[in-house]
């Protein structure tokens, strides 16, 4: 989409005006806009990529659902962007569409109903910071006054044990899920399962403070947020589903986990154990193979290293294989999202049989947890992540989610402890930010 002048606007155009912000002002930090954010808000930040973005309100929106939700979202995105006329200085970034989808097509329960099965939104006000510069875009009107105070300072690390927020019955239920998955694998019904669990805490955190803390503690992750009224889905996820820039796809396989340790020697040993574990390598290889096969189905020829590497995060480390490809003409980001989601890292394999096990025995609604969330623009650029290390904040408290991959050799107690490690990533920040409310 070329930047156009007011004289060439279409009759049904969505007119966007972009201006550069003073880099020293509070308004230059997208997170500062959260303090006066409307009920319908999106946030995205990857500190290590030096990018942060906030979208407020709706200039246009659709809520796709059903079997064709990704294709419908792609069609809607094309229609919206075709109507978009941008007045902007040279070098300004394009406006973004934000999008998120539930993990599957189940009818959302009462907790997830405000967010629905999915949505694609052109926010009415957008602020993007990248490369030391910040830009404000208003679609269809004036943005109103910007923030006069800076974003909150992050909180320090707070140790919190998920076991303190659950009862023995919930923990034994999860061990039972692992045993059921192992039995299905032993019968040859499954190669991999990914049972998930959730815990509820009767706390509602200060959300801008929570986001400030997440971006500080997890600079290599994408801190994300989407809200509808008092309901907000928030997290800091390490798992890239698909990113596209200049016709090049970047995705990854992320599967196989081990804890971190403050002692460097022990931490190195844990990492080497992860790299050499037959069980973890099998779990990882299933995901690599499934991702490359899904891309081949779109005519995308991908390349990746033979051996995985370690992705080290706060509290946990993973086996990680970057996967890249040149995209054929006509293949868009949402086409890729639809083909790749869900990967075996979050669904298991084969997906249909793993879904049967999940729907019959998991006993929880995943909602948007482990679903795709991200952004795209008219140039075809964008990124979607798998919404892991996440929590649903509602009027009565916060629900946190985690899962673990199960293959031959998995142990129920070990997998339960792995989910505890993953739950800690959000539990500590949620509790810390709740103490200030």
Secondary structure, 3 states (H helix, E strand, C coil): CCCCCHHHCCCCCEEEEEEEECCCCHHHCHHHHHHHCCCCEEEEEEHHHCEEEEEECCCEEECCCCCCHHHHHHHHHHHHHHHEEEECCCCCCCCEEEEEECCCCCCCCCCCCCCCCEEEEECCEEEEEECCEEEEEEECCCCCCCCCCCCCCCCCCCCCCHHHHCCHHHHHHHHHHHHHHHHHHHHCCCCEECCEEEEEECCCCCHHHHHHHHHHHCCCCEEEEEEECCEEEEEEECCEEEEEECCEEEEEEEEEEEECCCCHHHHHHHHHHHHHCHHHHHHHHHHHHHHHHHHHCCCCCCEECCCCEEEEECCEEEEEEEEEEECCCCCCHHHHHHHHCCCHHHHCECHHHHHHHHHHHCCCCCCCCCCEEEEEECCCCEEEEECCCEEEEECCEEEEEEECCECCCCCHHHHHHHHHHHHHHHHHHHHHHHCCC
